[in-house]
C-alpha cells in the first residue's frame, strides 16, 4: 500500500503525521531488533535488555498510532 501511495503522490510521501510516525516506528523496530541481537554480547546486559524492551513497547504504540491515522486518512474511522 505504501508503494502505491508514493507513486500516486508524485514524490510527496513523507509530508503527513501518519507517514512520519510510520517511518519512526519502522526505524525504532529495526533498532529494537538490533538491540535484541546485541544484548547477548553487551557487557551491561541489563541496560541493553531494558532499552530493548522499552523501545519495543514504544515502537508498538507508534505502529498502532500510524495504523489508526492511516485508517482515518482513508475514511474508515
Buried (B, 14 or more C-beta within 10 A) or exposed (E): EEEEBBEEEEEEBEEBEBBBBBBBBBEBBEBBBEBBEBBEEBEEEEEBBEBBBEBBEBBBEBBEBBBBBBEEBEEEE
